[in-house]
C-alpha cells in the first residue's frame, strides 16, 4: 500500500477498515507525542512519566476549533514552549491525516469531500461555542441539528459500506483487494503431468511413480 497516498493525499477511495486503521495510527502517534513531552519534562525535572491514550472518532481534533475561539488564547500562558511545539505539530499532523482519510472515505460513499463541513466542522464549532448560547428553547433545534450531523457522519464514515463497484472518485477498494487475491490462485497438483507409468521390464520395478523433478 502507498502510505503517502493513504495518509496524506485526498484523491481516491478507502474502505471502512482503512479509516479505522488511520484512527488507531493517530491514537498511537498521539500517545508517542505525549510520552516524548513527558520524557522532556522528566529530563528538565518538571514532571512525572504517565502513559495515556485517547481514542476519538474525530481524531482528537477538539483543539482545532479552539484556534477560532479567542478565549482559548488566554490559556496559552500556562503551556511551556515544549508543550506548545508538540501540540502544534500533533494538531497539524492529525488534522491532515483526518482530512485525507475522511475525504477518501466519503469518496467511497460516492459523496463529495465537502460533506466534511457538515459532518465535522459544523458539530465541532457548535460544541466549542455552545456554552456562549443562552439557555433557551430556541437553541434546542441547533443542538439537535449538530448532534444529528455528527451521528450521521459517524455512521457514514465508520459503519456503512462504500458503494459497490467504481464510482466517480475511482474503483472500489474492496474489489481491488478481491482481484488481487484472485490473481494469485494456489498451485494445483497436475496429476497427469507428474505421474508416469513405468513398464514392468524397466528398472526400478514397473508401476506408477512420481516423475523426478516434478
C-alpha positions in Angstrom: 0.0 0.0 0.0 1.2 3.5 -0.8 1.3 5.1 2.7 1.9 8.6 1.4 -1.3 8.4 -0.6 -3.2 6.7 2.2 -2.4 9.2 5.0 -1.7 12.5 3.1 -3.5 12.6 -0.2 -7.1 13.5 -0.9 -7.9 11.6 -4.2 -9.3 8.1 -4.5 -11.2 5.9 -2.1 -10.6 3.9 1.0 -12.8 1.4 2.8 -14.0 1.4 6.4 -11.2 -0.8 7.7 -8.5 1.7 6.5 -10.3 4.6 8.2 -10.4 2.6 11.5 -6.7 1.9 10.9 -6.0 5.6 10.5 -7.8 6.2 13.7 -5.6 3.8 15.6 -2.5 5.2 13.9 -3.4 8.7 15.2 -4.0 7.3 18.7 -0.6 5.7 18.7 1.1 8.8 17.4 -0.7 10.9 20.0 0.4 8.6 22.8 4.0 8.8 21.5 4.0 12.6 21.3 2.6 12.6 24.9 5.4 10.3 26.1 8.0 12.5 24.3 6.7 15.5 26.1 6.8 13.8 29.4 10.3 12.5 28.9 11.4 16.1 28.1 9.8 17.3 31.3 11.5 14.4 33.3 14.9 15.4 31.9 14.2 19.0 33.0 12.7 17.8 36.3 9.3 19.3 35.6 7.0 16.3 35.7 6.5 12.6 36.1 6.0 9.9 33.4 2.4 8.6 32.8 1.1 6.7 29.8 -2.3 7.7 28.4 -4.0 7.5 25.1 -7.4 8.7 23.9 -9.4 7.3 21.0 -11.7 9.9 19.4 -13.8 9.4 16.2 -12.8 13.0 15.3 -9.1 12.0 15.7 -8.7 14.1 18.9 -9.0 17.4 16.9 -11.0 19.3 19.6 -8.1 21.8 19.8 -8.6 22.7 16.2 -11.7 24.6 17.0 -10.0 26.5 19.8 -8.0 28.3 17.2 -11.0 30.3 16.3 -12.0 30.9 19.9 -10.3 34.0 21.5 -11.0 32.6 25.0 -8.6 29.7 24.3 -5.6 32.0 23.8 -5.7 33.0 27.5 -4.7 29.5 28.5 -1.6 29.6 26.3 0.3 31.2 29.1 0.0 28.0 31.1 1.8 26.0 28.4 5.6 25.9 28.2 7.4 26.0 24.9 7.8 22.2 24.6 4.1 21.6 25.1 3.2 24.2 22.5 5.6 22.9 19.9 4.4 19.3 20.4 0.8 20.3 20.5 1.1 22.4 17.3 2.9 19.6 15.5 0.5 17.0 16.5 -2.6 19.1 15.7 -1.2 19.9 12.2 -0.3 16.2 11.5 -3.5 14.7 12.9 -5.7 17.3 11.1 -4.1 16.5 7.7 -4.4 12.7 8.3 -8.0 13.1 9.4 -9.0 15.2 6.4 -7.1 13.0 3.9 -8.6 9.7 5.1 -12.1 11.0 5.9 -12.4 12.6 2.5 -11.3 9.4 0.7 -13.8 7.5 2.8 -16.6 10.0 1.8 -15.5 9.3 -1.8 -16.0 5.7 -1.1 -19.6 6.6 -0.2 -19.8 8.5 -3.5 -20.0 11.8 -1.6 -18.0 15.0 -2.2 -15.3 15.8 0.3 -17.2 19.0 1.1 -19.5 16.8 3.3 -16.8 17.0 5.9 -18.0 20.5 6.6 -21.5 19.2 7.7 -20.2 16.1 9.4 -17.2 17.6 11.2 -16.9 21.4 11.0 -20.5 22.3 12.0 -20.8 20.0 15.0 -17.3 20.9 16.2 -17.9 24.7 16.0 -21.2 24.3 17.8 -19.6 22.2 20.6 -16.9 24.9 21.0 -19.2 27.8 21.3 -22.4 26.2 22.8 -21.6 27.5 26.2 -22.0 31.1 24.9 -25.6 30.4 23.8 -28.4 31.3 26.1 -30.3 28.5 27.9 -33.5 28.8 25.9 -35.8 26.5 23.9 -35.0 28.2 20.6 -31.4 26.8 21.0 -32.6 23.2 21.1 -33.0 22.8 17.3 -29.4 23.9 16.8 -28.2 21.4 19.4 -30.2 18.6 17.8 -29.0 19.5 14.3 -25.4 19.4 15.4 -25.9 16.1 17.2 -27.7 14.6 14.2 -25.0 15.7 11.8 -22.2 14.3 14.0 -24.0 10.9 14.3 -24.8 10.8 10.6 -21.1 11.5 9.8 -20.1 8.7 12.2 -22.4 6.2 10.6 -21.4 7.3 7.0 -17.7 7.1 7.5 -17.2 4.3 10.1 -20.1 1.9 9.7 -21.9 2.0 6.3 -20.0 0.1 3.5 -19.0 2.0 0.4 -20.7 2.0 -3.0 -20.3 -1.3 -4.9 -18.1 -1.1 -8.0 -16.5 2.0 -9.4 -17.9 5.5 -8.9 -16.9 9.0 -9.9 -14.0 9.0 -7.5 -12.3 5.8 -8.5 -12.5 2.0 -8.4 -14.0 0.0 -5.5 -11.1 -0.6 -3.0 -12.7 -3.9 -1.9 -12.9 -5.1 -5.5 -9.2 -4.3 -5.9 -8.4 -6.5 -2.8 -10.6 -9.3 -4.2 -9.0 -9.1 -7.6 -5.5 -9.2 -6.1 -6.4 -12.3 -4.2 -7.9 -14.0 -7.3 -4.9 -13.2 -9.4 -2.7 -15.5 -7.3 -4.5 -18.8 -7.1 -3.0 -21.7 -5.3 -0.9 -24.1 -7.4 -2.8 -27.3 -8.1 -1.2 -30.7 -8.4 -1.3 -31.8 -12.0 -1.7 -35.5 -11.6 -1.3 -36.4 -15.3 1.9 -34.4 -15.8 3.6 -35.5 -12.5 2.9 -39.2 -12.6 4.3 -41.6 -15.2 3.8 -45.3 -15.8 6.9 -47.4 -15.9 6.9 -50.6 -18.0 7.4 -53.8 -16.0 10.7 -54.6 -17.8 12.2 -51.3 -16.7 14.2 -50.7 -13.6 13.0 -49.8 -11.0 10.1 -52.3 -11.0 7.1 -51.3 -13.1 4.2 -49.5 -11.8 3.2 -45.9 -11.1 5.9 -43.5 -10.0 6.2 -39.8 -9.4 8.4 -38.1 -12.0 11.8 -36.9 -10.9 11.9 -33.2 -10.7 8.1 -32.9 -10.6 
